[in-house]
Amino acid sequence: MDSFINSAYAQVAGAAGGSQSMLSALMLPVLLLVVFYFLLIRPQNKRAKEQREMLSKVASGDEVATTGGILGKVLDVGEQFVTLEIASGVNIKLQKFQIAQVLPKGTVKSA
């Protein structure tokens, strides 16, 4: 009869410790999500916002560099496309999102 009582005590003691391990098991994924947000998602959203703002401010006469490494002067800005002059009399049309950065004035002539 004593063997039944001992096993009952063991089950009660194990149940109390189980809720503690359950809480710690749920904390790890939550902690990982917080770390991913601050290290990956938030900086990426910030860079995307800066890129959108930069593209909205591109105007005719600006000197830009494309993602392909082409330097040029903006001749015409449309809703989705931009016309660049990459050499004297050589114009190309490219999608607006391909502009990587706006350069200071005079950069294209010195390059």
C-alpha positions as CSV (number, residue, x, y, z in Angstrom):
1,M,0.0,0.0,0.0
2,D,2.9,2.4,0.7
3,S,4.0,2.2,-2.9
4,F,0.7,3.8,-4.1
5,I,1.0,6.7,-1.7
6,N,4.6,7.4,-2.7
7,S,3.8,7.6,-6.4
8,A,0.9,10.0,-5.7
9,Y,3.3,12.4,-3.9
10,A,5.7,12.2,-6.8
11,Q,2.9,13.1,-9.3
12,V,1.9,16.1,-7.3
13,A,5.5,17.4,-7.0
14,G,6.0,16.9,-10.7
15,A,2.9,18.9,-11.7
16,A,4.1,22.0,-9.7
17,G,7.5,22.0,-11.5
18,G,5.9,21.5,-14.9
19,S,4.2,24.9,-15.0
20,Q,7.6,26.6,-14.3
21,S,9.3,24.8,-17.2
22,M,6.3,25.6,-19.4
23,L,6.8,29.3,-18.7
24,S,10.5,29.2,-19.5
25,A,9.8,27.2,-22.6
26,L,7.5,30.0,-23.9
27,M,9.9,32.8,-23.0
28,L,12.6,31.6,-25.4
29,P,10.5,32.1,-28.6
30,V,9.3,35.5,-27.4
31,L,12.8,36.6,-26.6
32,L,13.9,35.4,-30.1
33,L,11.1,37.4,-31.8
34,V,12.1,40.6,-29.9
35,V,15.8,40.1,-30.9
36,F,14.8,39.5,-34.6
37,Y,12.6,42.6,-34.5
38,F,15.3,44.9,-33.2
39,L,18.2,43.4,-35.2
40,L,16.6,42.6,-38.6
41,I,13.1,43.9,-39.2
42,R,13.3,47.4,-37.7
43,P,16.6,48.5,-39.5
44,Q,15.3,47.1,-42.8
45,N,12.0,49.1,-42.5
46,K,14.1,52.2,-41.6
47,R,16.3,51.8,-44.7
48,A,13.2,51.2,-46.9
49,K,11.6,54.4,-45.6
50,E,14.7,56.4,-46.3
51,Q,14.9,55.0,-49.8
52,R,11.3,55.9,-50.5
53,E,11.9,59.4,-49.2
54,M,15.0,59.8,-51.4
55,L,13.2,58.6,-54.5
56,S,10.3,61.0,-53.9
57,K,12.8,63.9,-53.8
58,V,14.7,63.1,-57.0
59,A,14.3,66.0,-59.4
60,S,15.5,66.9,-62.9
61,G,19.1,68.1,-62.8
62,D,20.1,65.8,-59.9
63,E,23.1,63.5,-60.3
64,V,22.5,59.9,-59.3
65,A,24.1,56.5,-59.1
66,T,22.1,53.5,-60.0
67,T,22.2,50.0,-58.4
68,G,24.1,48.8,-61.5
69,G,26.8,51.4,-60.9
70,I,25.9,53.8,-63.7
71,L,26.4,57.5,-62.9
72,G,24.2,60.1,-64.7
73,K,22.2,63.3,-64.6
74,V,18.5,63.1,-64.3
75,L,16.7,64.7,-67.3
76,D,13.1,63.7,-66.8
77,V,11.3,62.2,-63.8
78,G,8.1,60.3,-64.2
79,E,5.8,58.3,-61.9
80,Q,7.8,55.1,-62.4
81,F,10.6,55.9,-64.8
82,V,13.5,58.3,-64.9
83,T,15.6,59.4,-67.9
84,L,19.3,59.7,-67.3
85,E,22.0,61.3,-69.4
86,I,25.0,59.1,-68.9
87,A,27.2,60.8,-71.5
88,S,26.8,63.7,-73.9
89,G,23.8,62.8,-76.1
90,V,23.4,59.3,-74.5
91,N,20.1,59.0,-72.6
92,I,18.8,55.9,-70.9
93,K,15.4,55.3,-69.3
94,L,15.3,53.2,-66.1
95,Q,12.9,52.4,-63.4
96,K,12.9,54.8,-60.5
97,F,13.6,52.3,-57.8
98,Q,16.9,51.5,-59.5
99,I,18.4,54.7,-58.2
100,A,20.7,53.8,-55.3
101,Q,21.8,57.3,-54.2
102,V,21.7,61.0,-55.1
103,L,25.2,62.4,-55.6
104,P,26.5,65.9,-54.8
105,K,26.5,68.3,-57.8
106,G,29.6,68.0,-60.0
107,T,30.3,64.4,-59.2
108,V,29.5,63.0,-62.6
109,K,31.8,65.5,-64.4
110,S,34.7,64.8,-62.1
111,A,34.4,61.0,-62.5
